[in-house]
Amino acid sequence: MLFYGRVVQDHSDSSGVQHQVLEELRRKLEESETTLKRERETLNTAQAEALERQSRWDVERQQMGENLSEMQRKLTEEKRRVAEFSHSLKSAKVEIEQTRKELADYKEKAQRILQSKDKLIGELKSGVGETATDGAATAAAAVFGVRAICFGCDSRTRVDRRRCMWTILLPSTVR
């Protein structure tokens, strides 16, 4: 019986050890399951936050893309306007230069006309003693000479030509 008692005692001891080991394993399993559950919750929270961030970044990227497109459109429009202004400026400069040349030509021609007028007046004054026919012929020749000078200039309109002629023939009334 001693043997049987010892076997029962050994079995009882081993059962107690097995029970302790089993309880220890059950406790570790519960801790592992709790840790796994916390880790899964943490992972789910991190994934949700990552998805939220990704969603915000997508929205921001879309807005930046739209802003970039708008800015590029505005830049293109401004470049077009600058090109138009540049072209207008070049045209205005060319026109100003042409006007300056025309003014210089006009002054030169006006100076020649004034000289012809002074010459005509001088000739008419010096021909006071001549006969009326000679004076009229000289005056007519001088007038035709002055008209030739006026019509020889490159005035572009008849008004300019008439003004040129009247300036010579009637200087006191036109000025």
BELPESUL-V230325 format. One record per residue. N is the residue number from 1. BURIAL is + if it has 9 or more other ideal C-beta (glycine too) atoms within 8 Angstrom, else -. D_FIRST is the distance of its C-alpha to the first C-alpha in Angstrom with 2 decimals. Layout:
n->[N | N]
burial->[BURIAL | BURIAL]
d_first->[D_FIRST | D_FIRST]
This chain:
n->[1 | 2 | 3 | 4 | 5 | 6 | 7 | 8 | 9 | 10 | 11 | 12 | 13 | 14 | 15 | 16 | 17 | 18 | 19 | 20 | 21 | 22 | 23 | 24 | 25 | 26 | 27 | 28 | 29 | 30 | 31 | 32 | 33 | 34 | 35 | 36 | 37 | 38 | 39 | 40 | 41 | 42 | 43 | 44 | 45 | 46 | 47 | 48 | 49 | 50 | 51 | 52 | 53 | 54 | 55 | 56 | 57 | 58 | 59 | 60 | 61 | 62 | 63 | 64 | 65 | 66 | 67 | 68 | 69 | 70 | 71 | 72 | 73 | 74 | 75 | 76 | 77 | 78 | 79 | 80 | 81 | 82 | 83 | 84 | 85 | 86 | 87 | 88 | 89 | 90 | 91 | 92 | 93 | 94 | 95 | 96 | 97 | 98 | 99 | 100 | 101 | 102 | 103 | 104 | 105 | 106 | 107 | 108 | 109 | 110 | 111 | 112 | 113 | 114 | 115 | 116 | 117 | 118 | 119 | 120 | 121 | 122 | 123 | 124 | 125 | 126 | 127 | 128 | 129 | 130 | 131 | 132 | 133 | 134 | 135 | 136 | 137 | 138 | 139 | 140 | 141 | 142 | 143 | 144 | 145 | 146 | 147 | 148 | 149 | 150 | 151 | 152 | 153 | 154 | 155 | 156 | 157 | 158 | 159 | 160 | 161 | 162 | 163 | 164 | 165 | 166 | 167 | 168 | 169 | 170 | 171 | 172 | 173 | 174 | 175]
burial->[- | - | - | - | - | - | - | - | - | - | - | - | - | - | - | - | - | - | - | - | - | - | - | - | - | - | - | - | - | - | - | - | - | - | - | - | - | - | - | - | - | - | - | - | - | - | - | - | - | - | - | - | - | - | - | - | - | - | - | - | - | - | - | - | - | - | - | - | - | - | - | - | - | - | - | - | - | - | - | - | - | - | - | - | - | - | - | - | - | - | - | - | - | - | - | - | - | - | - | - | - | - | - | - | + | - | - | - | + | + | - | + | + | - | - | + | + | - | + | + | - | - | + | + | - | - | + | - | - | - | - | - | - | + | + | - | - | + | + | - | - | + | + | - | + | + | + | - | + | + | - | - | + | - | - | - | - | - | - | + | + | - | + | + | + | + | + | + | - | - | + | - | - | - | -]
d_first->[0.00 | 3.53 | 4.97 | 4.77 | 5.85 | 8.07 | 9.43 | 10.11 | 11.58 | 13.52 | 14.56 | 15.62 | 17.43 | 19.00 | 19.94 | 21.57 | 23.35 | 24.43 | 25.61 | 27.52 | 28.98 | 29.85 | 31.53 | 33.32 | 34.51 | 35.61 | 37.51 | 39.16 | 40.05 | 41.69 | 43.53 | 44.65 | 45.82 | 47.66 | 49.22 | 50.15 | 51.71 | 53.70 | 54.80 | 55.92 | 57.85 | 59.41 | 60.28 | 61.78 | 63.76 | 64.99 | 65.98 | 67.82 | 69.62 | 70.46 | 71.86 | 73.86 | 75.23 | 76.05 | 77.83 | 79.83 | 80.70 | 81.85 | 84.06 | 85.40 | 86.02 | 87.87 | 89.95 | 90.72 | 91.74 | 94.03 | 95.43 | 95.99 | 97.79 | 99.94 | 100.74 | 101.66 | 103.91 | 105.55 | 105.96 | 107.61 | 109.90 | 110.83 | 111.55 | 113.79 | 115.60 | 116.03 | 117.48 | 119.86 | 120.94 | 121.38 | 123.54 | 125.53 | 126.01 | 127.27 | 129.62 | 130.90 | 131.50 | 133.43 | 135.43 | 136.19 | 137.36 | 139.57 | 140.99 | 141.75 | 143.57 | 145.50 | 146.43 | 147.64 | 149.65 | 151.04 | 152.08 | 153.74 | 155.62 | 156.56 | 157.94 | 160.01 | 161.25 | 162.23 | 164.06 | 165.88 | 166.72 | 168.07 | 170.06 | 171.42 | 172.37 | 174.03 | 175.94 | 177.01 | 178.18 | 180.07 | 181.66 | 183.12 | 186.63 | 186.28 | 187.57 | 185.48 | 184.94 | 183.78 | 181.47 | 180.01 | 179.49 | 177.81 | 175.62 | 174.69 | 173.88 | 171.77 | 169.95 | 169.29 | 168.03 | 165.69 | 164.46 | 163.81 | 161.63 | 159.74 | 159.17 | 158.21 | 155.21 | 151.91 | 151.65 | 149.47 | 151.13 | 154.66 | 154.10 | 153.57 | 156.74 | 158.79 | 157.50 | 158.36 | 161.88 | 162.42 | 161.18 | 163.92 | 166.67 | 165.96 | 164.00 | 164.87 | 163.86 | 160.57 | 159.06]
